[in-house]
Amino acid sequence: MDPVVVIGNGVVSVFAVESFRKHDRNTPIIIIGDEPYLAYYRIRLSSLIGETPDLEKLYIRSPEWYRELDVEEIGRAHV
């Protein structure tokens, strides 16, 4: 079975995957992003200037979410 490939790793990608999984639990999904991180809330970064960010609080969904929905995330570090 050919995978669904999502280009871009942001809020819209996460919600697209969630919507797709409501209708199809079996097709492999691959998200290709430009960064070596899971999707995160970019808008929250400005409030963290001068602090060490806690990535867990910035992520839109946890790493477990990706595993539970069988989503492979490929970022720049993997390419």
PDB file of N, CA, C and O in Angstrom:
ATOM      1  N   MET A   1       0.841  -1.166   0.000  1.00  0.00           N
ATOM      2  CA  MET A   1       0.000   0.000   0.000  1.00  0.00           C
ATOM      3  C   MET A   1       0.895   1.241   0.000  1.00  0.00           C
ATOM      4  O   MET A   1       1.799   1.358   0.827  1.00  0.00           O
ATOM      5  N   ASP A   2       0.643   2.157  -0.920  1.00  0.00           N
ATOM      6  CA  ASP A   2       1.417   3.390  -0.988  1.00  0.00           C
ATOM      7  C   ASP A   2       1.061   4.298   0.181  1.00  0.00           C
ATOM      8  O   ASP A   2      -0.103   4.384   0.572  1.00  0.00           O
ATOM      9  N   PRO A   3       2.064   4.978   0.740  1.00  0.00           N
ATOM     10  CA  PRO A   3       1.790   5.864   1.873  1.00  0.00           C
ATOM     11  C   PRO A   3       1.200   7.195   1.423  1.00  0.00           C
ATOM     12  O   PRO A   3       1.342   7.602   0.270  1.00  0.00           O
ATOM     13  N   VAL A   4       0.547   7.851   2.346  1.00  0.00           N
ATOM     14  CA  VAL A   4       0.140   9.243   2.174  1.00  0.00           C
ATOM     15  C   VAL A   4       1.330  10.070   2.639  1.00  0.00           C
ATOM     16  O   VAL A   4       1.848   9.852   3.734  1.00  0.00           O
ATOM     17  N   VAL A   5       1.765  11.012   1.820  1.00  0.00           N
ATOM     18  CA  VAL A   5       2.907  11.851   2.161  1.00  0.00           C
ATOM     19  C   VAL A   5       2.402  13.269   2.387  1.00  0.00           C
ATOM     20  O   VAL A   5       1.752  13.855   1.523  1.00  0.00           O
ATOM     21  N   VAL A   6       2.710  13.810   3.560  1.00  0.00           N
ATOM     22  CA  VAL A   6       2.325  15.170   3.922  1.00  0.00           C
ATOM     23  C   VAL A   6       3.592  16.016   3.885  1.00  0.00           C
ATOM     24  O   VAL A   6       4.564  15.716   4.579  1.00  0.00           O
ATOM     25  N   ILE A   7       3.582  17.062   3.084  1.00  0.00           N
ATOM     26  CA  ILE A   7       4.736  17.955   2.981  1.00  0.00           C
ATOM     27  C   ILE A   7       4.497  19.133   3.919  1.00  0.00           C
ATOM     28  O   ILE A   7       3.494  19.840   3.816  1.00  0.00           O
ATOM     29  N   GLY A   8       5.444  19.327   4.836  1.00  0.00           N
ATOM     30  CA  GLY A   8       5.321  20.388   5.826  1.00  0.00           C
ATOM     31  C   GLY A   8       4.962  19.789   7.167  1.00  0.00           C
ATOM     32  O   GLY A   8       4.169  18.851   7.254  1.00  0.00           O
ATOM     33  N   ASN A   9       5.550  20.336   8.203  1.00  0.00           N
ATOM     34  CA  ASN A   9       5.352  19.760   9.536  1.00  0.00           C
ATOM     35  C   ASN A   9       4.928  20.850  10.501  1.00  0.00           C
ATOM     36  O   ASN A   9       5.722  21.320  11.317  1.00  0.00           O
ATOM     37  N   GLY A  10       3.682  21.243  10.402  1.00  0.00           N
ATOM     38  CA  GLY A  10       3.143  22.288  11.267  1.00  0.00           C
ATOM     39  C   GLY A  10       1.759  21.920  11.746  1.00  0.00           C
ATOM     40  O   GLY A  10       1.345  20.763  11.682  1.00  0.00           O
ATOM     41  N   VAL A  11       1.057  22.916  12.223  1.00  0.00           N
ATOM     42  CA  VAL A  11      -0.281  22.713  12.774  1.00  0.00           C
ATOM     43  C   VAL A  11      -1.217  22.072  11.747  1.00  0.00           C
ATOM     44  O   VAL A  11      -1.933  21.121  12.060  1.00  0.00           O
ATOM     45  N   VAL A  12      -1.207  22.590  10.538  1.00  0.00           N
ATOM     46  CA  VAL A  12      -2.108  22.076   9.507  1.00  0.00           C
ATOM     47  C   VAL A  12      -1.810  20.609   9.206  1.00  0.00           C
ATOM     48  O   VAL A  12      -2.731  19.815   9.017  1.00  0.00           O
ATOM     49  N   SER A  13      -0.546  20.253   9.161  1.00  0.00           N
ATOM     50  CA  SER A  13      -0.171  18.860   8.898  1.00  0.00           C
ATOM     51  C   SER A  13      -0.694  17.927   9.971  1.00  0.00           C
ATOM     52  O   SER A  13      -1.219  16.854   9.672  1.00  0.00           O
ATOM     53  N   VAL A  14      -0.548  18.338  11.225  1.00  0.00           N
ATOM     54  CA  VAL A  14      -1.028  17.514  12.342  1.00  0.00           C
ATOM     55  C   VAL A  14      -2.532  17.304  12.242  1.00  0.00           C
ATOM     56  O   VAL A  14      -3.019  16.186  12.410  1.00  0.00           O
ATOM     57  N   PHE A  15      -3.268  18.376  11.969  1.00  0.00           N
ATOM     58  CA  PHE A  15      -4.717  18.245  11.881  1.00  0.00           C
ATOM     59  C   PHE A  15      -5.149  17.470  10.637  1.00  0.00           C
ATOM     60  O   PHE A  15      -6.179  16.796  10.654  1.00  0.00           O
ATOM     61  N   ALA A  16      -4.375  17.562   9.568  1.00  0.00           N
ATOM     62  CA  ALA A  16      -4.677  16.762   8.374  1.00  0.00           C
ATOM     63  C   ALA A  16      -4.509  15.274   8.676  1.00  0.00           C
ATOM     64  O   ALA A  16      -5.328  14.455   8.258  1.00  0.00           O
ATOM     65  N   VAL A  17      -3.451  14.931   9.398  1.00  0.00           N
ATOM     66  CA  VAL A  17      -3.226  13.532   9.777  1.00  0.00           C
ATOM     67  C   VAL A  17      -4.359  13.040  10.680  1.00  0.00           C
ATOM     68  O   VAL A  17      -4.874  11.939  10.488  1.00  0.00           O
ATOM     69  N   GLU A  18      -4.741  13.848  11.652  1.00  0.00           N
ATOM     70  CA  GLU A  18      -5.842  13.449  12.540  1.00  0.00           C
ATOM     71  C   GLU A  18      -7.122  13.210  11.757  1.00  0.00           C
ATOM     72  O   GLU A  18      -7.828  12.231  11.999  1.00  0.00           O
ATOM     73  N   SER A  19      -7.421  14.096  10.822  1.00  0.00           N
ATOM     74  CA  SER A  19      -8.632  13.937  10.010  1.00  0.00           C
ATOM     75  C   SER A  19      -8.556  12.690   9.144  1.00  0.00           C
ATOM     76  O   SER A  19      -9.535  11.951   9.032  1.00  0.00           O
ATOM     77  N   PHE A  20      -7.411  12.451   8.536  1.00  0.00           N
ATOM     78  CA  PHE A  20      -7.242  11.268   7.695  1.00  0.00           C
ATOM     79  C   PHE A  20      -7.404   9.995   8.520  1.00  0.00           C
ATOM     80  O   PHE A  20      -8.057   9.049   8.079  1.00  0.00           O
ATOM     81  N   ARG A  21      -6.815   9.967   9.714  1.00  0.00           N
ATOM     82  CA  ARG A  21      -6.882   8.769  10.557  1.00  0.00           C
ATOM     83  C   ARG A  21      -8.292   8.469  11.050  1.00  0.00           C
ATOM     84  O   ARG A  21      -8.575   7.330  11.421  1.00  0.00           O
ATOM     85  N   LYS A  22      -9.168   9.438  11.065  1.00  0.00           N
ATOM     86  CA  LYS A  22     -10.565   9.174  11.442  1.00  0.00           C
ATOM     87  C   LYS A  22     -11.245   8.271  10.413  1.00  0.00           C
ATOM     88  O   LYS A  22     -12.210   7.575  10.730  1.00  0.00           O
ATOM     89  N   HIS A  23     -10.735   8.288   9.181  1.00  0.00           N
ATOM     90  CA  HIS A  23     -11.348   7.530   8.093  1.00  0.00           C
ATOM     91  C   HIS A  23     -10.520   6.336   7.632  1.00  0.00           C
ATOM     92  O   HIS A  23     -11.036   5.423   6.989  1.00  0.00           O
ATOM     93  N   ASP A  24      -9.236   6.351   7.965  1.00  0.00           N
ATOM     94  CA  ASP A  24      -8.347   5.290   7.491  1.00  0.00           C
ATOM     95  C   ASP A  24      -7.246   5.071   8.520  1.00  0.00           C
ATOM     96  O   ASP A  24      -6.404   5.944   8.732  1.00  0.00           O
ATOM     97  N   ARG A  25      -7.253   3.908   9.156  1.00  0.00           N
ATOM     98  CA  ARG A  25      -6.263   3.599  10.194  1.00  0.00           C
ATOM     99  C   ARG A  25      -5.090   2.783   9.663  1.00  0.00           C
ATOM    100  O   ARG A  25      -4.143   2.519  10.405  1.00  0.00           O
ATOM    101  N   ASN A  26      -5.131   2.382   8.403  1.00  0.00           N
ATOM    102  CA  ASN A  26      -4.142   1.435   7.899  1.00  0.00           C
ATOM    103  C   ASN A  26      -3.107   1.996   6.933  1.00  0.00           C
ATOM    104  O   ASN A  26      -1.978   1.508   6.894  1.00  0.00           O
ATOM    105  N   THR A  27      -3.464   2.998   6.164  1.00  0.00           N
ATOM    106  CA  THR A  27      -2.528   3.533   5.175  1.00  0.00           C
ATOM    107  C   THR A  27      -1.356   4.205   5.894  1.00  0.00           C
ATOM    108  O   THR A  27      -1.572   5.024   6.787  1.00  0.00           O
ATOM    109  N   PRO A  28      -0.128   3.873   5.519  1.00  0.00           N
ATOM    110  CA  PRO A  28       1.030   4.529   6.139  1.00  0.00           C
ATOM    111  C   PRO A  28       1.020   6.032   5.844  1.00  0.00           C
ATOM    112  O   PRO A  28       0.627   6.460   4.759  1.00  0.00           O
ATOM    113  N   ILE A  29       1.454   6.815   6.815  1.00  0.00           N
ATOM    114  CA  ILE A  29       1.548   8.268   6.653  1.00  0.00           C
ATOM    115  C   ILE A  29       2.981   8.690   6.943  1.00  0.00           C
ATOM    116  O   ILE A  29       3.588   8.273   7.929  1.00  0.00           O
ATOM    117  N   ILE A  30       3.498   9.520   6.065  1.00  0.00           N
ATOM    118  CA  ILE A  30       4.828  10.086   6.245  1.00  0.00           C
ATOM    119  C   ILE A  30       4.690  11.601   6.205  1.00  0.00           C
ATOM    120  O   ILE A  30       4.120  12.154   5.265  1.00  0.00           O
ATOM    121  N   ILE A  31       5.215  12.273   7.233  1.00  0.00           N
ATOM    122  CA  ILE A  31       5.265  13.732   7.238  1.00  0.00           C
ATOM    123  C   ILE A  31       6.703  14.143   6.972  1.00  0.00           C
ATOM    124  O   ILE A  31       7.622  13.709   7.667  1.00  0.00           O
ATOM    125  N   ILE A  32       6.891  14.980   5.962  1.00  0.00           N
ATOM    126  CA  ILE A  32       8.227  15.468   5.635  1.00  0.00           C
ATOM    127  C   ILE A  32       8.297  16.942   6.016  1.00  0.00           C
ATOM    128  O   ILE A  32       7.573  17.778   5.476  1.00  0.00           O
ATOM    129  N   GLY A  33       9.187  17.237   6.958  1.00  0.00           N
ATOM    130  CA  GLY A  33       9.351  18.603   7.420  1.00  0.00           C
ATOM    131  C   GLY A  33      10.742  19.124   7.139  1.00  0.00           C
ATOM    132  O   GLY A  33      11.620  18.391   6.683  1.00  0.00           O
ATOM    133  N   ASP A  34      10.928  20.396   7.416  1.00  0.00           N
ATOM    134  CA  ASP A  34      12.192  21.065   7.132  1.00  0.00           C
ATOM    135  C   ASP A  34      13.099  21.133   8.358  1.00  0.00           C
ATOM    136  O   ASP A  34      14.244  21.574   8.259  1.00  0.00           O
ATOM    137  N   GLU A  35      12.600  20.703   9.499  1.00  0.00           N
ATOM    138  CA  GLU A  35      13.365  20.798  10.734  1.00  0.00           C
ATOM    139  C   GLU A  35      13.503  19.422  11.383  1.00  0.00           C
ATOM    140  O   GLU A  35      12.735  18.514  11.066  1.00  0.00           O
ATOM    141  N   PRO A  36      14.460  19.260  12.275  1.00  0.00           N
ATOM    142  CA  PRO A  36      14.647  17.966  12.934  1.00  0.00           C
ATOM    143  C   PRO A  36      13.752  17.774  14.157  1.00  0.00           C
ATOM    144  O   PRO A  36      14.033  16.924  15.002  1.00  0.00           O
ATOM    145  N   TYR A  37      12.668  18.563  14.257  1.00  0.00           N
ATOM    146  CA  TYR A  37      11.776  18.503  15.408  1.00  0.00           C
ATOM    147  C   TYR A  37      10.388  18.038  14.984  1.00  0.00           C
ATOM    148  O   TYR A  37      10.010  18.150  13.818  1.00  0.00           O
ATOM    149  N   LEU A  38       9.641  17.520  15.941  1.00  0.00           N
ATOM    150  CA  LEU A  38       8.228  17.266  15.697  1.00  0.00           C
ATOM    151  C   LEU A  38       7.528  18.609  15.535  1.00  0.00           C
ATOM    152  O   LEU A  38       8.094  19.645  15.881  1.00  0.00           O
ATOM    153  N   ALA A  39       6.314  18.603  15.017  1.00  0.00           N
ATOM    154  CA  ALA A  39       5.562  19.845  14.835  1.00  0.00           C
ATOM    155  C   ALA A  39       5.407  20.549  16.178  1.00  0.00           C
ATOM    156  O   ALA A  39       5.084  19.926  17.189  1.00  0.00           O
ATOM    157  N   TYR A  40       5.645  21.864  16.171  1.00  0.00           N
ATOM    158  CA  TYR A  40       5.558  22.635  17.411  1.00  0.00           C
ATOM    159  C   TYR A  40       4.854  23.959  17.136  1.00  0.00           C
ATOM    160  O   TYR A  40       4.724  24.396  15.993  1.00  0.00           O
ATOM    161  N   TYR A  41       4.404  24.580  18.224  1.00  0.00           N
ATOM    162  CA  TYR A  41       3.723  25.868  18.126  1.00  0.00           C
ATOM    163  C   TYR A  41       4.759  26.968  17.954  1.00  0.00           C
ATOM    164  O   TYR A  41       5.370  27.412  18.926  1.00  0.00           O
ATOM    165  N   ARG A  42       4.950  27.397  16.739  1.00  0.00           N
ATOM    166  CA  ARG A  42       5.964  28.407  16.453  1.00  0.00           C
ATOM    167  C   ARG A  42       5.640  29.755  17.099  1.00  0.00           C
ATOM    168  O   ARG A  42       6.544  30.492  17.492  1.00  0.00           O
ATOM    169  N   ILE A  43       4.371  30.067  17.203  1.00  0.00           N
ATOM    170  CA  ILE A  43       3.968  31.355  17.757  1.00  0.00           C
ATOM    171  C   ILE A  43       4.366  31.499  19.233  1.00  0.00           C
ATOM    172  O   ILE A  43       4.513  32.619  19.721  1.00  0.00           O
ATOM    173  N   ARG A  44       4.536  30.411  19.930  1.00  0.00           N
ATOM    174  CA  ARG A  44       4.930  30.456  21.338  1.00  0.00           C
ATOM    175  C   ARG A  44       6.417  30.763  21.535  1.00  0.00           C
ATOM    176  O   ARG A  44       6.840  31.052  22.655  1.00  0.00           O
ATOM    177  N   LEU A  45       7.199  30.704  20.486  1.00  0.00           N
ATOM    178  CA  LEU A  45       8.635  30.908  20.609  1.00  0.00           C
ATOM    179  C   LEU A  45       8.988  32.307  21.117  1.00  0.00           C
ATOM    180  O   LEU A  45       9.928  32.457  21.899  1.00  0.00           O
ATOM    181  N   SER A  46       8.255  33.327  20.688  1.00  0.00           N
ATOM    182  CA  SER A  46       8.595  34.690  21.092  1.00  0.00           C
ATOM    183  C   SER A  46       8.470  34.893  22.602  1.00  0.00           C
ATOM    184  O   SER A  46       9.183  35.721  23.169  1.00  0.00           O
ATOM    185  N   SER A  47       7.591  34.165  23.250  1.00  0.00           N
ATOM    186  CA  SER A  47       7.448  34.298  24.705  1.00  0.00           C
ATOM    187  C   SER A  47       8.583  33.606  25.453  1.00  0.00           C
ATOM    188  O   SER A  47       8.702  33.758  26.669  1.00  0.00           O
ATOM    189  N   LEU A  48       9.406  32.859  24.754  1.00  0.00           N
ATOM    190  CA  LEU A  48      10.499  32.119  25.389  1.00  0.00           C
ATOM    191  C   LEU A  48      11.868  32.750  25.136  1.00  0.00           C
ATOM    192  O   LEU A  48      12.892  32.146  25.453  1.00  0.00           O
ATOM    193  N   ILE A  49      11.895  33.948  24.575  1.00  0.00           N
ATOM    194  CA  ILE A  49      13.174  34.597  24.304  1.00  0.00           C
ATOM    195  C   ILE A  49      13.935  34.762  25.614  1.00  0.00           C
ATOM    196  O   ILE A  49      13.405  35.278  26.598  1.00  0.00           O
ATOM    197  N   GLY A  50      15.170  34.319  25.607  1.00  0.00           N
ATOM    198  CA  GLY A  50      16.012  34.414  26.793  1.00  0.00           C
ATOM    199  C   GLY A  50      15.891  33.222  27.719  1.00  0.00           C
ATOM    200  O   GLY A  50      16.584  33.164  28.735  1.00  0.00           O
ATOM    201  N   GLU A  51      15.040  32.280  27.402  1.00  0.00           N
ATOM    202  CA  GLU A  51      14.853  31.086  28.227  1.00  0.00           C
ATOM    203  C   GLU A  51      15.255  29.845  27.428  1.00  0.00           C
ATOM    204  O   GLU A  51      15.318  29.877  26.199  1.00  0.00           O
ATOM    205  N   THR A  52      15.516  28.788  28.123  1.00  0.00           N
ATOM    206  CA  THR A  52      15.734  27.504  27.466  1.00  0.00           C
ATOM    207  C   THR A  52      14.368  26.866  27.285  1.00  0.00           C
ATOM    208  O   THR A  52      13.711  26.536  28.272  1.00  0.00           O
ATOM    209  N   PRO A  53      13.925  26.684  26.046  1.00  0.00           N
ATOM    210  CA  PRO A  53      12.573  26.156  25.838  1.00  0.00           C
ATOM    211  C   PRO A  53      12.437  24.691  26.251  1.00  0.00           C
ATOM    212  O   PRO A  53      13.352  23.888  26.068  1.00  0.00           O
ATOM    213  N   ASP A  54      11.302  24.375  26.798  1.00  0.00           N
ATOM    214  CA  ASP A  54      10.948  22.995  27.105  1.00  0.00           C
ATOM    215  C   ASP A  54      10.201  22.459  25.885  1.00  0.00           C
ATOM    216  O   ASP A  54       9.024  22.758  25.683  1.00  0.00           O
ATOM    217  N   LEU A  55      10.896  21.670  25.083  1.00  0.00           N
ATOM    218  CA  LEU A  55      10.302  21.201  23.827  1.00  0.00           C
ATOM    219  C   LEU A  55       8.996  20.458  24.039  1.00  0.00           C
ATOM    220  O   LEU A  55       8.088  20.555  23.214  1.00  0.00           O
ATOM    221  N   GLU A  56       8.889  19.723  25.126  1.00  0.00           N
ATOM    222  CA  GLU A  56       7.657  18.970  25.378  1.00  0.00           C
ATOM    223  C   GLU A  56       6.444  19.900  25.446  1.00  0.00           C
ATOM    224  O   GLU A  56       5.343  19.506  25.060  1.00  0.00           O
ATOM    225  N   LYS A  57       6.635  21.128  25.932  1.00  0.00           N
ATOM    226  CA  LYS A  57       5.527  22.086  26.029  1.00  0.00           C
ATOM    227  C   LYS A  57       5.247  22.767  24.700  1.00  0.00           C
ATOM    228  O   LYS A  57       4.157  23.300  24.491  1.00  0.00           O
ATOM    229  N   LEU A  58       6.214  22.753  23.808  1.00  0.00           N
ATOM    230  CA  LEU A  58       6.036  23.378  22.500  1.00  0.00           C
ATOM    231  C   LEU A  58       5.433  22.441  21.465  1.00  0.00           C
ATOM    232  O   LEU A  58       4.798  22.898  20.514  1.00  0.00           O
ATOM    233  N   TYR A  59       5.623  21.142  21.635  1.00  0.00           N
ATOM    234  CA  TYR A  59       5.106  20.189  20.649  1.00  0.00           C
ATOM    235  C   TYR A  59       3.587  20.256  20.552  1.00  0.00           C
ATOM    236  O   TYR A  59       2.896  20.380  21.564  1.00  0.00           O
ATOM    237  N   ILE A  60       3.078  20.174  19.336  1.00  0.00           N
ATOM    238  CA  ILE A  60       1.632  20.137  19.126  1.00  0.00           C
ATOM    239  C   ILE A  60       1.071  18.807  19.609  1.00  0.00           C
ATOM    240  O   ILE A  60       0.023  18.763  20.254  1.00  0.00           O
ATOM    241  N   ARG A  61       1.771  17.728  19.296  1.00  0.00           N
ATOM    242  CA  ARG A  61       1.405  16.388  19.757  1.00  0.00           C
ATOM    243  C   ARG A  61       2.675  15.705  20.257  1.00  0.00           C
ATOM    244  O   ARG A  61       3.780  16.005  19.805  1.00  0.00           O
ATOM    245  N   SER A  62       2.497  14.800  21.179  1.00  0.00           N
ATOM    246  CA  SER A  62       3.627  14.098  21.789  1.00  0.00           C
ATOM    247  C   SER A  62       4.229  13.077  20.818  1.00  0.00           C
ATOM    248  O   SER A  62       3.578  12.680  19.851  1.00  0.00           O
ATOM    249  N   PRO A  63       5.458  12.659  21.073  1.00  0.00           N
ATOM    250  CA  PRO A  63       6.040  11.591  20.242  1.00  0.00           C
ATOM    251  C   PRO A  63       5.183  10.322  20.251  1.00  0.00           C
ATOM    252  O   PRO A  63       5.129   9.601  19.254  1.00  0.00           O
ATOM    253  N   GLU A  64       4.521  10.054  21.361  1.00  0.00           N
ATOM    254  CA  GLU A  64       3.647   8.876  21.455  1.00  0.00           C
ATOM    255  C   GLU A  64       2.486   8.966  20.481  1.00  0.00           C
ATOM    256  O   GLU A  64       2.048   7.950  19.942  1.00  0.00           O
ATOM    257  N   TRP A  65       1.979  10.178  20.248  1.00  0.00           N
ATOM    258  CA  TRP A  65       0.871  10.389  19.322  1.00  0.00           C
ATOM    259  C   TRP A  65       1.265   9.893  17.925  1.00  0.00           C
ATOM    260  O   TRP A  65       0.483   9.220  17.254  1.00  0.00           O
ATOM    261  N   TYR A  66       2.479  10.231  17.500  1.00  0.00           N
ATOM    262  CA  TYR A  66       2.950   9.799  16.183  1.00  0.00           C
ATOM    263  C   TYR A  66       3.021   8.270  16.112  1.00  0.00           C
ATOM    264  O   TYR A  66       2.633   7.666  15.112  1.00  0.00           O
ATOM    265  N   ARG A  67       3.521   7.662  17.181  1.00  0.00           N
ATOM    266  CA  ARG A  67       3.615   6.190  17.205  1.00  0.00           C
ATOM    267  C   ARG A  67       2.229   5.554  17.212  1.00  0.00           C
ATOM    268  O   ARG A  67       1.984   4.592  16.484  1.00  0.00           O
ATOM    269  N   GLU A  68       1.327   6.081  18.025  1.00  0.00           N
ATOM    270  CA  GLU A  68      -0.021   5.499  18.127  1.00  0.00           C
ATOM    271  C   GLU A  68      -0.770   5.564  16.791  1.00  0.00           C
ATOM    272  O   GLU A  68      -1.519   4.650  16.444  1.00  0.00           O
ATOM    273  N   LEU A  69      -0.557   6.652  16.048  1.00  0.00           N
ATOM    274  CA  LEU A  69      -1.237   6.789  14.758  1.00  0.00           C
ATOM    275  C   LEU A  69      -0.405   6.252  13.602  1.00  0.00           C
ATOM    276  O   LEU A  69      -0.791   6.390  12.441  1.00  0.00           O
ATOM    277  N   ASP A  70       0.728   5.644  13.912  1.00  0.00           N
ATOM    278  CA  ASP A  70       1.603   5.049  12.905  1.00  0.00           C
ATOM    279  C   ASP A  70       2.001   6.071  11.840  1.00  0.00           C
ATOM    280  O   ASP A  70       1.816   5.863  10.641  1.00  0.00           O
ATOM    281  N   VAL A  71       2.556   7.186  12.329  1.00  0.00           N
ATOM    282  CA  VAL A  71       2.999   8.271  11.458  1.00  0.00           C
ATOM    283  C   VAL A  71       4.520   8.347  11.533  1.00  0.00           C
ATOM    284  O   VAL A  71       5.096   8.426  12.619  1.00  0.00           O
ATOM    285  N   GLU A  72       5.157   8.321  10.379  1.00  0.00           N
ATOM    286  CA  GLU A  72       6.599   8.494  10.326  1.00  0.00           C
ATOM    287  C   GLU A  72       6.897   9.952  10.025  1.00  0.00           C
ATOM    288  O   GLU A  72       6.367  10.514   9.066  1.00  0.00           O
ATOM    289  N   GLU A  73       7.736  10.560  10.835  1.00  0.00           N
ATOM    290  CA  GLU A  73       8.092  11.961  10.643  1.00  0.00           C
ATOM    291  C   GLU A  73       9.536  12.019  10.167  1.00  0.00           C
ATOM    292  O   GLU A  73      10.431  11.460  10.802  1.00  0.00           O
ATOM    293  N   ILE A  74       9.759  12.699   9.045  1.00  0.00           N
ATOM    294  CA  ILE A  74      11.089  12.838   8.493  1.00  0.00           C
ATOM    295  C   ILE A  74      11.446  14.319   8.475  1.00  0.00           C
ATOM    296  O   ILE A  74      10.803  15.112   7.787  1.00  0.00           O
ATOM    297  N   GLY A  75      12.464  14.681   9.229  1.00  0.00           N
ATOM    298  CA  GLY A  75      12.918  16.063   9.257  1.00  0.00           C
ATOM    299  C   GLY A  75      14.275  16.196   8.599  1.00  0.00           C
ATOM    300  O   GLY A  75      14.837  15.222   8.098  1.00  0.00           O
ATOM    301  N   ARG A  76      14.783  17.387   8.606  1.00  0.00           N
ATOM    302  CA  ARG A  76      16.056  17.667   7.953  1.00  0.00           C
ATOM    303  C   ARG A  76      17.178  16.779   8.474  1.00  0.00           C
ATOM    304  O   ARG A  76      18.066  16.401   7.709  1.00  0.00           O
ATOM    305  N   ALA A  77      17.156  16.439   9.758  1.00  0.00           N
ATOM    306  CA  ALA A  77      18.218  15.602  10.329  1.00  0.00           C
ATOM    307  C   ALA A  77      18.199  14.187   9.738  1.00  0.00           C
ATOM    308  O   ALA A  77      19.208  13.483   9.779  1.00  0.00           O
ATOM    309  N   HIS A  78      17.059  13.775   9.193  1.00  0.00           N
ATOM    310  CA  HIS A  78      16.933  12.424   8.658  1.00  0.00           C
ATOM    311  C   HIS A  78      17.201  12.347   7.158  1.00  0.00           C
ATOM    312  O   HIS A  78      17.387  11.259   6.612  1.00  0.00           O
ATOM    313  N   VAL A  79      17.220  13.477   6.507  1.00  0.00           N
ATOM    314  CA  VAL A  79      17.350  13.504   5.040  1.00  0.00           C
ATOM    315  C   VAL A  79      18.804  13.508   4.642  1.00  0.00           C
ATOM    316  O   VAL A  79      19.118  13.530   3.452  1.00  0.00           O
TER     317      VAL A  79
END
